[in-house]
Amino acid sequence: GDCLADVAMLRCEPAVFGPVASGPTISRLIDTLAASGEKALQAIRSARSEVRHRAWSLAGKDAPDTGGQVVVDLDGVLVMAHSDKEDAAATWKKTYGHHPLTAFVDHGPGGTGE
């Protein structure tokens, strides 16, 4: 997620995600991380790298980096939203909204359909 409210989605699947911290606890963590600056960023990058390495090791020949190539497929769609905001500009389709992007990682030519 990209918003603190998105943690509610994690609570919908306790069997998958386990216990999820409360909103105030998460807010305090975000404040602490923000105050830590570069040290926190390095710790997060290191943790992500370790998790990715572990997951891809478990995937073996089905890992996204098999063969030394990783394909990132970017996909986006216009999400319509009404806006009465001052100086709001319409999209190229003459509507209001935003255009989120999603990235899918697959490996090799043609991919695996993952």
Salt bridges, closest charged atoms under 4 A:
GLU38 OE2 - ARG45 NH1 3.54
ASP62 OD1 - LYS61 NZ 3.59
ASP84 OD1 - HIS82 NE2 2.89
